[in-house]
Amino acid sequence: MAKVGDLNTADGCTRRSMEAFDCLQEAIYLVSPSDSVVLDCNLAACHELKRQRADLVGHSLYALREDEYDSAHWQALMDSVRQQPALTQNSWYLRENDQAYPTEEILKMVDWNGQESLLISVRDITPRAAASANMGNRESLLAFVLNEATDGMWEWDVKRDQVFYSMPLKRMLGYGPYEIEHNLFTWKDSIHPEDSARVMQELDAYLHGRHDRYDLEYRLGKRAGGYVWIHDRGHVSERDASGKAQRVVGMVRNIHSRKLMEEQLIRMATRDELTGLLNRRSGYVAFDQQLQLALREQQALSIALFDLDAFKMINDTYGHQVGDRALSMAAGLMSSRIRRSDILMRWGGEEFLLVMPDTDHQGARGLAEEIRSTLQETPFRTAGCDLRLTLSAGLASFPQDGKSTSQLVHYADNALYAAKEKGRNRVEG
């Protein structure tokens, strides 16, 4: 075994030789290959570990590293070094405060003053390790995208404003290999108008760090027309020194079938199956929201409660299927006469409730009369004959007839009862 004293003899040849390495930035260690004891080191080694030379020389290399080696592993490593000109490996060294940092080691067997010795050059690779970790993240992300984005992927070069669209994504949108321009405007112009502002706001918030993720569901236009629902997820894969996004990669899933199913479930929960109108529960929620708005803004609001006349007779005479057709016809006719801001719901049985925001009593009466007269004049053909359907209506207006939903409905119900008592096929209230 080479001893420290042997390498620090009177002629000082070892120390003078190590001084030749003091001008190097890399840490240099001279180590005994038999037992890993540090025989000497240069100034850079002391600087990197924030220790004095006396704290390093004479101690095992194990004490300077985070890696744990037993004697068998060390000897196997030495055998490997002997078999090649030099061995490069990564390791972790410990500074004085036991703070570990990554390094790249080059190990080489040398004849040092007639003795086999291990010369180790150690370089701090903290910046490179950080970059490698980042690259690893990007590679993991890319693998994730390629493996999971079965319906398509995209990559946006922000600086050049170029967007790469994968072939599966092009096919999903109905484009051939060369039929879509690789720029951001192509994508922006394809977003459904109702979704566009939301998508661009979310993307901007993510790119500028206001949101920690970009994960949206929206509609993209297809080449042949129409839209497809997609789930779009993106990740900034490269930023410049100032943190500005330079490259964004993302994956797209076709969720059109799922969205249609969700819409159907929502429809089943909120719509009347026969007429397609809002059911009483969901319609009442919308009614209450509109009344709260009228209260807050001090706006007019009116309602009309309609009831098909002699509906029991239609059911008893012609059967429930004909009765269902009569209800559907009346619902369709009323829907065709109201504004988009109005709310029409099936209230129950043969009753319908119409909520008319920003409408005073006179305006409500005019619309109710139009619906009544139009239904009366529209033939309803069944069993080889034309029937004439009629309805009665009761009106109520906010605020004079009530200031809550229950008060307004109660007033309209009484008015409807009065219309029935006065001979049906009329509007009261």
Wavefront OBJ file of the C-alpha trace (Angstrom):
o trace
v 0.000 0.000 0.000
v 1.270 3.467 -0.803
v 1.554 5.578 2.326
v 1.158 9.315 2.606
v 4.644 9.583 4.029
v 6.085 7.654 1.105
v 4.722 10.281 -1.296
v 5.968 13.181 0.775
v 9.602 12.180 1.050
v 12.473 14.597 1.325
v 12.861 15.089 -2.380
v 9.246 16.357 -2.460
v 8.697 14.931 -5.899
v 5.044 14.039 -5.268
v 4.105 17.401 -3.851
v 5.906 19.219 -6.614
v 4.108 17.046 -9.182
v 0.687 17.789 -7.652
v 1.444 21.495 -7.714
v 1.448 21.197 -11.480
v -2.296 20.475 -11.240
v -3.065 23.497 -9.057
v -3.646 25.649 -12.114
v -6.464 23.376 -13.310
v -10.125 24.158 -12.622
v -11.004 20.484 -12.206
v -10.419 18.819 -8.871
v -7.579 16.284 -9.038
v -7.135 13.479 -6.531
v -4.303 11.004 -6.218
v -5.723 7.881 -4.587
v -4.348 4.549 -3.443
v -6.081 1.883 -5.574
v -5.729 -0.719 -2.826
v -7.756 1.007 -0.095
v -9.173 4.273 -1.556
v -7.073 6.545 0.691
v -6.480 10.028 -0.749
v -2.729 10.536 -1.164
v -2.858 14.113 -2.380
v -5.076 16.637 -4.182
v -4.852 19.986 -5.920
v -6.227 23.365 -4.833
v -9.389 23.003 -6.928
v -10.327 19.902 -4.921
v -10.040 21.858 -1.681
v -12.044 24.703 -3.158
v -14.830 22.463 -4.475
v -15.271 20.593 -1.205
v -14.679 23.725 0.884
v -12.102 21.838 2.957
v -8.423 22.144 3.800
v -5.927 19.771 2.186
v -5.246 18.223 5.599
v -8.947 17.329 5.835
v -8.713 15.370 2.594
v -5.306 13.741 2.459
v -5.067 10.527 4.451
v -8.834 9.936 4.434
v -10.742 7.405 2.411
v -12.361 8.653 -0.767
v -15.568 7.080 0.598
v -15.716 9.862 3.200
v -15.785 12.504 0.456
v -18.559 10.952 -1.603
v -22.228 10.278 -1.131
v -21.865 6.938 -2.918
v -21.466 3.939 -0.655
v -18.844 1.391 -1.710
v -17.744 -1.777 0.020
v -14.274 -3.200 -0.529
v -15.491 -5.723 -3.100
v -17.157 -3.016 -5.176
v -14.079 -0.821 -4.955
v -11.766 -3.584 -6.128
v -14.120 -4.398 -9.005
v -14.017 -0.742 -9.995
v -10.204 -0.734 -9.855
v -10.057 -3.833 -12.058
v -12.292 -2.093 -14.573
v -10.081 0.996 -14.581
v -6.985 -1.125 -15.172
v -8.535 -2.678 -18.267
v -9.001 0.581 -20.170
v -7.108 3.808 -20.802
v -9.575 5.785 -18.682
v -12.983 5.279 -17.118
v -15.604 8.026 -17.040
v -18.489 7.871 -14.597
v -20.837 10.122 -12.665
v -20.803 10.380 -8.911
v -21.851 12.612 -6.022
v -19.335 14.369 -3.776
v -19.945 15.929 -0.369
v -18.939 19.414 0.607
v -18.032 20.392 4.165
v -21.693 20.876 5.117
v -22.552 17.431 3.676
v -24.213 19.088 0.708
v -24.048 16.661 -2.206
v -23.395 17.824 -5.748
v -23.158 15.871 -9.035
v -19.820 15.288 -10.701
v -18.234 13.631 -13.676
v -15.144 11.589 -12.834
v -12.353 10.435 -15.109
v -10.386 7.621 -13.458
v -6.985 6.569 -14.784
v -4.275 4.306 -13.446
v -0.851 5.958 -13.507
v 2.683 5.129 -12.495
v 3.316 7.723 -9.830
v 6.927 7.700 -8.706
v 7.190 4.007 -9.465
v 3.932 3.063 -7.739
v 0.527 2.248 -9.239
v -1.794 5.053 -8.260
v -5.276 6.170 -9.220
v -5.545 9.654 -10.653
v -9.084 11.054 -10.566
v -10.185 14.217 -12.340
v -13.506 15.483 -10.933
v -15.697 18.119 -12.573
v -18.762 19.754 -11.012
v -21.624 19.142 -13.464
v -24.471 20.757 -11.529
v -25.548 22.957 -14.504
v -25.316 20.015 -16.889
v -27.250 17.765 -14.508
v -30.012 20.357 -14.277
v -30.145 20.580 -18.058
v -30.141 16.793 -18.329
v -32.976 16.567 -15.841
v -34.897 19.075 -17.912
v -34.183 17.080 -21.044
v -35.320 13.989 -19.240
v -38.578 15.714 -18.434
v -39.016 16.675 -22.067
v -38.259 13.151 -23.179
v -40.738 11.794 -20.654
v -43.271 14.319 -21.841
v -42.681 13.400 -25.464
v -43.009 9.716 -24.645
v -46.245 10.496 -22.812
v -47.598 12.436 -25.758
v -46.635 9.803 -28.299
v -48.026 6.966 -26.211
v -51.213 8.625 -24.997
v -52.226 11.020 -27.758
v -53.880 8.374 -29.879
v -55.983 10.999 -31.653
v -53.215 13.476 -32.375
v -50.487 15.751 -31.117
v -49.155 19.201 -31.895
v -46.018 21.214 -31.282
v -45.902 25.007 -31.388
v -42.650 26.826 -32.114
v -43.619 30.101 -30.450
v -40.700 32.148 -31.768
v -41.329 31.189 -35.392
v -45.099 30.978 -34.879
v -45.164 27.579 -36.548
v -47.371 24.705 -35.453
v -46.724 21.074 -36.290
v -49.871 18.942 -36.540
v -49.494 15.176 -36.394
v -51.074 13.079 -39.113
v -53.657 11.504 -36.750
v -54.799 15.005 -35.775
v -55.093 16.008 -39.424
v -57.134 12.896 -40.165
v -59.414 13.589 -37.210
v -60.190 17.009 -38.692
v -60.586 15.599 -42.204
v -57.371 16.960 -43.736
v -54.860 15.222 -45.955
v -51.099 15.267 -45.288
v -50.504 18.620 -47.030
v -53.872 20.353 -46.764
v -53.390 22.288 -43.542
v -51.088 25.253 -43.024
v -48.666 24.869 -40.137
v -49.295 28.143 -38.358
v -51.153 29.344 -35.288
v -53.841 31.136 -37.291
v -55.020 27.858 -38.805
v -55.694 26.519 -35.324
v -57.238 29.742 -33.991
v -59.579 30.041 -36.964
v -60.727 26.446 -36.450
v -61.940 26.979 -32.877
v -65.704 27.241 -32.450
v -66.723 30.912 -32.055
v -68.371 30.174 -28.712
v -65.142 28.611 -27.395
v -62.502 30.836 -28.979
v -62.220 33.594 -26.360
v -62.096 31.090 -23.495
v -59.413 28.972 -25.165
v -57.174 31.929 -25.995
v -57.526 33.366 -22.488
v -56.576 30.039 -20.902
v -53.596 29.591 -23.213
v -52.326 33.105 -22.507
v -52.738 32.597 -18.756
v -50.730 29.369 -18.907
v -47.936 30.779 -21.060
v -47.496 33.736 -18.700
v -47.600 31.671 -15.519
v -50.995 32.781 -14.224
v -52.255 29.204 -14.545
v -50.179 26.112 -13.827
v -51.672 24.033 -16.627
v -53.311 24.189 -20.042
v -56.098 21.621 -20.088
v -59.303 22.388 -21.986
v -62.261 20.866 -23.762
v -63.548 22.743 -26.790
v -64.701 22.348 -30.383
v -62.495 22.390 -33.486
v -63.792 22.852 -37.008
v -63.587 20.009 -39.509
v -62.569 20.441 -43.130
v -65.937 19.231 -44.435
v -67.888 21.402 -41.999
v -69.163 20.938 -38.499
v -67.146 20.651 -35.320
v -65.594 17.923 -33.227
v -65.210 18.088 -29.451
v -61.612 17.609 -28.306
v -59.703 17.431 -25.031
v -56.549 19.501 -25.519
v -53.616 19.429 -23.094
v -50.387 21.363 -23.557
v -47.052 21.756 -21.774
v -44.265 24.305 -22.221
v -41.261 22.173 -23.132
v -38.760 24.989 -23.629
v -38.304 28.494 -22.228
v -35.636 31.101 -22.864
v -33.378 32.622 -20.212
v -36.082 35.111 -19.227
v -38.644 32.343 -18.761
v -40.611 33.125 -21.909
v -42.149 30.082 -23.573
v -40.306 29.073 -26.741
v -41.885 25.721 -27.500
v -45.157 24.108 -26.451
v -46.126 20.506 -27.060
v -49.572 19.021 -26.610
v -51.869 16.100 -27.134
v -55.434 15.931 -28.369
v -58.143 13.391 -27.708
v -61.378 13.091 -29.645
v -64.124 13.312 -27.011
v -67.014 13.990 -29.369
v -68.924 10.819 -28.509
v -68.457 11.444 -24.809
v -69.698 15.027 -25.089
v -72.753 13.920 -27.047
v -73.490 11.380 -24.338
v -73.037 14.028 -21.635
v -75.352 16.384 -23.495
v -77.905 13.610 -23.767
v -77.678 12.919 -20.034
v -78.061 16.622 -19.272
v -80.994 16.784 -21.631
v -82.621 13.820 -19.927
v -82.126 15.467 -16.542
v -83.351 18.929 -17.534
v -85.757 18.376 -20.426
v -89.218 16.965 -20.734
v -88.912 13.778 -22.766
v -92.143 14.271 -24.716
v -91.947 17.937 -25.726
v -88.211 18.657 -25.452
v -88.970 21.701 -23.295
v -87.340 22.373 -19.957
v -88.896 20.263 -17.249
v -90.466 21.894 -14.225
v -87.443 21.561 -11.943
v -84.822 23.004 -14.308
v -87.261 25.572 -15.680
v -88.081 26.799 -12.196
v -84.373 27.362 -11.502
v -84.097 29.468 -14.664
v -87.283 31.336 -13.688
v -85.847 32.183 -10.269
v -82.581 33.390 -11.820
v -84.437 35.727 -14.157
v -86.562 37.066 -11.315
v -83.465 37.768 -9.220
v -82.030 39.685 -12.169
v -85.258 41.675 -12.507
v -85.170 42.485 -8.782
v -81.549 43.604 -8.976
v -81.908 45.636 -12.164
v -85.455 46.825 -11.434
v -86.657 45.430 -14.743
v -90.069 44.161 -15.752
v -90.808 40.437 -15.919
v -94.020 38.603 -16.757
v -95.182 35.001 -16.858
v -97.998 33.175 -18.615
v -99.438 29.874 -17.411
v -101.039 27.994 -20.340
v -103.390 25.021 -20.167
v -104.737 23.035 -23.140
v -108.525 23.113 -23.116
v -110.509 19.860 -22.975
v -107.337 17.804 -22.949
v -108.923 14.998 -20.918
v -111.571 14.614 -23.591
v -108.873 14.260 -26.287
v -107.137 11.536 -24.282
v -110.375 9.696 -23.521
v -111.702 9.929 -27.076
v -108.616 9.442 -29.218
v -106.164 7.825 -26.822
v -103.008 8.910 -25.056
v -100.851 8.734 -28.171
v -102.999 11.400 -29.803
v -102.907 13.371 -26.567
v -99.113 13.212 -26.597
v -99.080 14.462 -30.182
v -101.331 17.352 -29.192
v -98.966 18.328 -26.382
v -95.961 18.158 -28.712
v -97.710 20.262 -31.338
v -98.685 22.922 -28.801
v -95.142 22.993 -27.384
v -93.633 23.367 -30.854
v -96.006 26.169 -31.786
v -95.312 28.099 -28.581
v -91.554 27.636 -29.010
v -91.736 29.089 -32.516
v -93.388 32.293 -31.254
v -91.164 33.235 -28.321
v -87.833 35.062 -28.122
v -84.497 33.415 -27.356
v -84.471 35.187 -24.005
v -87.848 33.718 -23.013
v -88.080 30.505 -20.988
v -90.741 27.934 -21.826
v -91.209 24.830 -19.692
v -93.655 22.010 -19.293
v -95.206 22.793 -15.941
v -97.091 19.531 -15.581
v -99.712 17.496 -17.457
v -101.162 19.786 -20.110
v -99.807 22.981 -18.491
v -96.931 25.132 -19.765
v -95.236 28.069 -18.066
v -93.684 30.869 -20.106
v -91.268 33.312 -18.445
v -90.777 36.586 -20.324
v -87.844 38.669 -19.017
v -87.894 42.435 -19.534
v -91.562 42.260 -20.543
v -94.369 44.284 -18.987
v -97.992 43.211 -18.625
v -99.051 44.634 -21.977
v -96.254 42.888 -23.841
v -97.027 39.601 -22.100
v -100.695 39.835 -23.016
v -99.855 40.498 -26.650
v -97.627 37.411 -26.898
v -100.092 35.190 -25.020
v -102.916 36.271 -27.326
v -100.747 35.577 -30.382
v -99.999 32.060 -29.148
v -103.664 31.424 -28.307
v -105.000 32.586 -31.666
v -102.295 30.803 -33.683
v -103.001 27.483 -31.966
v -106.725 27.906 -32.533
v -106.163 28.492 -36.246
v -103.733 25.595 -36.723
v -105.403 22.297 -37.707
v -104.508 19.196 -35.738
v -105.146 16.170 -37.954
v -105.830 12.834 -36.289
v -107.854 9.715 -37.086
v -108.879 11.142 -40.453
v -110.291 14.381 -39.071
v -109.047 17.849 -38.152
v -109.332 18.912 -34.535
v -109.076 22.446 -33.260
v -106.891 22.806 -30.214
v -107.381 25.749 -27.900
v -105.768 26.897 -24.706
v -106.391 29.249 -21.831
v -103.779 31.437 -20.159
v -103.295 33.313 -16.907
v -100.830 36.212 -16.659
v -98.806 37.705 -13.820
v -96.271 40.534 -13.903
v -93.491 41.658 -11.612
v -93.630 43.651 -9.434
v -97.325 44.506 -9.283
v -98.628 40.920 -9.115
v -95.877 39.451 -6.966
v -92.210 39.743 -6.009
v -91.343 36.070 -5.693
v -91.699 33.071 -7.959
v -94.366 31.511 -5.753
v -96.391 34.746 -5.621
v -96.277 35.196 -9.379
v -97.218 31.564 -10.083
v -100.076 31.788 -7.587
v -101.409 34.937 -9.258
v -101.107 33.413 -12.751
v -102.813 30.214 -11.588
v -105.778 32.188 -10.273
v -105.951 34.098 -13.554
v -105.893 30.809 -15.483
v -108.743 29.499 -13.341
v -110.697 32.644 -14.185
v -110.082 32.073 -17.914
v -111.451 28.545 -17.606
v -114.478 29.782 -15.694
v -115.204 32.353 -18.396
v -115.434 29.747 -21.141
v -111.838 28.744 -21.986
v -109.801 29.806 -25.025
v -108.946 33.171 -23.512
v -106.230 35.090 -21.668
v -106.842 36.548 -18.213
v -104.742 38.431 -15.708
l 1 2 3 4 5 6 7 8 9 10 11 12 13 14 15 16 17 18 19 20 21 22 23 24 25 26 27 28 29 30 31 32 33 34 35 36 37 38 39 40 41 42 43 44 45 46 47 48 49 50 51 52 53 54 55 56 57 58 59 60 61 62 63 64 65 66 67 68 69 70 71 72 73 74 75 76 77 78 79 80 81 82 83 84 85 86 87 88 89 90 91 92 93 94 95 96 97 98 99 100 101 102 103 104 105 106 107 108 109 110 111 112 113 114 115 116 117 118 119 120 121 122 123 124 125 126 127 128 129 130 131 132 133 134 135 136 137 138 139 140 141 142 143 144 145 146 147 148 149 150 151 152 153 154 155 156 157 158 159 160 161 162 163 164 165 166 167 168 169 170 171 172 173 174 175 176 177 178 179 180 181 182 183 184 185 186 187 188 189 190 191 192 193 194 195 196 197 198 199 200 201 202 203 204 205 206 207 208 209 210 211 212 213 214 215 216 217 218 219 220 221 222 223 224 225 226 227 228 229 230 231 232 233 234 235 236 237 238 239 240 241 242 243 244 245 246 247 248 249 250 251 252 253 254 255 256 257 258 259 260 261 262 263 264 265 266 267 268 269 270 271 272 273 274 275 276 277 278 279 280 281 282 283 284 285 286 287 288 289 290 291 292 293 294 295 296 297 298 299 300 301 302 303 304 305 306 307 308 309 310 311 312 313 314 315 316 317 318 319 320 321 322 323 324 325 326 327 328 329 330 331 332 333 334 335 336 337 338 339 340 341 342 343 344 345 346 347 348 349 350 351 352 353 354 355 356 357 358 359 360 361 362 363 364 365 366 367 368 369 370 371 372 373 374 375 376 377 378 379 380 381 382 383 384 385 386 387 388 389 390 391 392 393 394 395 396 397 398 399 400 401 402 403 404 405 406 407 408 409 410 411 412 413 414 415 416 417 418 419 420 421 422 423 424 425 426 427 428 429
